[in-house]
Amino acid sequence: MLRMAMNAMASRETNAQDLARRLGITTTTLYMYVNGDGTPKAPGQKLLEREAAE
């Protein structure tokens, strides 16, 4: 889900509220993990690192 959000947010056409609704999360949660340009924030990076370690 995080990678999907990152890819979507990388597009300037993406509406964060619509994306959050489609993912079943709040906009606040979306922005907790992903920047507006699609790059991960610290909590998002931790999830990606955890996924890579598994």
mmCIF file of the C-alpha atoms, coordinates in Angstrom:
data_MODEL
# 
_entry.id   MODEL 
# 
loop_
_atom_site.group_PDB 
_atom_site.id 
_atom_site.type_symbol 
_atom_site.label_atom_id 
_atom_site.label_alt_id 
_atom_site.label_comp_id 
_atom_site.label_asym_id 
_atom_site.label_entity_id 
_atom_site.label_seq_id 
_atom_site.pdbx_PDB_ins_code 
_atom_site.Cartn_x 
_atom_site.Cartn_y 
_atom_site.Cartn_z 
_atom_site.occupancy 
_atom_site.B_iso_or_equiv 
_atom_site.pdbx_formal_charge 
_atom_site.auth_seq_id 
_atom_site.auth_comp_id 
_atom_site.auth_asym_id 
_atom_site.auth_atom_id 
_atom_site.pdbx_PDB_model_num 
ATOM 1  C CA . MET A 1 1  ? 0.000   0.000  0.000   1.00 0.00 ? 1  MET A CA 1 
ATOM 2  C CA . LEU A 1 2  ? 2.871   2.381  0.809   1.00 0.00 ? 2  LEU A CA 1 
ATOM 3  C CA . ARG A 1 3  ? 4.488   1.890  -2.599  1.00 0.00 ? 3  ARG A CA 1 
ATOM 4  C CA . MET A 1 4  ? 1.140   2.462  -4.318  1.00 0.00 ? 4  MET A CA 1 
ATOM 5  C CA . ALA A 1 5  ? 0.687   5.696  -2.348  1.00 0.00 ? 5  ALA A CA 1 
ATOM 6  C CA . MET A 1 6  ? 4.218   6.818  -3.198  1.00 0.00 ? 6  MET A CA 1 
ATOM 7  C CA . ASN A 1 7  ? 3.697   6.181  -6.907  1.00 0.00 ? 7  ASN A CA 1 
ATOM 8  C CA . ALA A 1 8  ? 0.359   7.969  -6.900  1.00 0.00 ? 8  ALA A CA 1 
ATOM 9  C CA . MET A 1 9  ? 1.661   10.965 -4.965  1.00 0.00 ? 9  MET A CA 1 
ATOM 10 C CA . ALA A 1 10 ? 4.552   11.342 -7.411  1.00 0.00 ? 10 ALA A CA 1 
ATOM 11 C CA . SER A 1 11 ? 1.960   12.429 -9.988  1.00 0.00 ? 11 SER A CA 1 
ATOM 12 C CA . ARG A 1 12 ? 0.985   16.088 -9.761  1.00 0.00 ? 12 ARG A CA 1 
ATOM 13 C CA . GLU A 1 13 ? -2.518  15.096 -10.850 1.00 0.00 ? 13 GLU A CA 1 
ATOM 14 C CA . THR A 1 14 ? -3.177  13.002 -7.749  1.00 0.00 ? 14 THR A CA 1 
ATOM 15 C CA . ASN A 1 15 ? -5.604  14.397 -5.208  1.00 0.00 ? 15 ASN A CA 1 
ATOM 16 C CA . ALA A 1 16 ? -4.409  13.359 -1.736  1.00 0.00 ? 16 ALA A CA 1 
ATOM 17 C CA . GLN A 1 17 ? -7.924  13.254 -0.279  1.00 0.00 ? 17 GLN A CA 1 
ATOM 18 C CA . ASP A 1 18 ? -9.151  10.970 -3.060  1.00 0.00 ? 18 ASP A CA 1 
ATOM 19 C CA . LEU A 1 19 ? -6.106  8.729  -2.763  1.00 0.00 ? 19 LEU A CA 1 
ATOM 20 C CA . ALA A 1 20 ? -6.485  8.427  1.012   1.00 0.00 ? 20 ALA A CA 1 
ATOM 21 C CA . ARG A 1 21 ? -10.161 7.579  0.605   1.00 0.00 ? 21 ARG A CA 1 
ATOM 22 C CA . ARG A 1 22 ? -9.339  4.872  -1.970  1.00 0.00 ? 22 ARG A CA 1 
ATOM 23 C CA . LEU A 1 23 ? -6.713  3.412  0.363   1.00 0.00 ? 23 LEU A CA 1 
ATOM 24 C CA . GLY A 1 24 ? -9.084  3.477  3.326   1.00 0.00 ? 24 GLY A CA 1 
ATOM 25 C CA . ILE A 1 25 ? -6.924  5.840  5.379   1.00 0.00 ? 25 ILE A CA 1 
ATOM 26 C CA . THR A 1 26 ? -7.067  9.482  6.399   1.00 0.00 ? 26 THR A CA 1 
ATOM 27 C CA . THR A 1 27 ? -5.158  12.214 4.620   1.00 0.00 ? 27 THR A CA 1 
ATOM 28 C CA . THR A 1 28 ? -3.246  12.763 7.863   1.00 0.00 ? 28 THR A CA 1 
ATOM 29 C CA . THR A 1 29 ? -2.078  9.145  7.816   1.00 0.00 ? 29 THR A CA 1 
ATOM 30 C CA . LEU A 1 30 ? -1.110  9.413  4.149   1.00 0.00 ? 30 LEU A CA 1 
ATOM 31 C CA . TYR A 1 31 ? 1.035   12.478 4.839   1.00 0.00 ? 31 TYR A CA 1 
ATOM 32 C CA . MET A 1 32 ? 2.546   10.799 7.914   1.00 0.00 ? 32 MET A CA 1 
ATOM 33 C CA . TYR A 1 33 ? 4.242   8.293  5.607   1.00 0.00 ? 33 TYR A CA 1 
ATOM 34 C CA . VAL A 1 34 ? 4.569   10.041 2.223   1.00 0.00 ? 34 VAL A CA 1 
ATOM 35 C CA . ASN A 1 35 ? 5.590   13.533 1.125   1.00 0.00 ? 35 ASN A CA 1 
ATOM 36 C CA . GLY A 1 36 ? 3.571   15.400 -1.456  1.00 0.00 ? 36 GLY A CA 1 
ATOM 37 C CA . ASP A 1 37 ? 6.161   14.523 -4.110  1.00 0.00 ? 37 ASP A CA 1 
ATOM 38 C CA . GLY A 1 38 ? 5.866   10.788 -3.449  1.00 0.00 ? 38 GLY A CA 1 
ATOM 39 C CA . THR A 1 39 ? 9.051   10.359 -1.454  1.00 0.00 ? 39 THR A CA 1 
ATOM 40 C CA . PRO A 1 40 ? 8.794   8.495  1.848   1.00 0.00 ? 40 PRO A CA 1 
ATOM 41 C CA . LYS A 1 41 ? 8.964   10.291 5.181   1.00 0.00 ? 41 LYS A CA 1 
ATOM 42 C CA . ALA A 1 42 ? 10.866  8.688  8.081   1.00 0.00 ? 42 ALA A CA 1 
ATOM 43 C CA . PRO A 1 43 ? 8.024   6.316  9.143   1.00 0.00 ? 43 PRO A CA 1 
ATOM 44 C CA . GLY A 1 44 ? 7.512   5.298  5.509   1.00 0.00 ? 44 GLY A CA 1 
ATOM 45 C CA . GLN A 1 45 ? 11.231  4.698  5.058   1.00 0.00 ? 45 GLN A CA 1 
ATOM 46 C CA . LYS A 1 46 ? 11.234  2.471  8.145   1.00 0.00 ? 46 LYS A CA 1 
ATOM 47 C CA . LEU A 1 47 ? 8.439   0.358  6.632   1.00 0.00 ? 47 LEU A CA 1 
ATOM 48 C CA . LEU A 1 48 ? 10.346  0.042  3.366   1.00 0.00 ? 48 LEU A CA 1 
ATOM 49 C CA . GLU A 1 49 ? 13.507  -1.003 5.211   1.00 0.00 ? 49 GLU A CA 1 
ATOM 50 C CA . ARG A 1 50 ? 11.562  -3.547 7.265   1.00 0.00 ? 50 ARG A CA 1 
ATOM 51 C CA . GLU A 1 51 ? 10.050  -4.983 4.066   1.00 0.00 ? 51 GLU A CA 1 
ATOM 52 C CA . ALA A 1 52 ? 13.485  -5.261 2.461   1.00 0.00 ? 52 ALA A CA 1 
ATOM 53 C CA . ALA A 1 53 ? 14.862  -7.099 5.503   1.00 0.00 ? 53 ALA A CA 1 
ATOM 54 C CA . GLU A 1 54 ? 12.144  -9.762 5.376   1.00 0.00 ? 54 GLU A CA 1 
# 
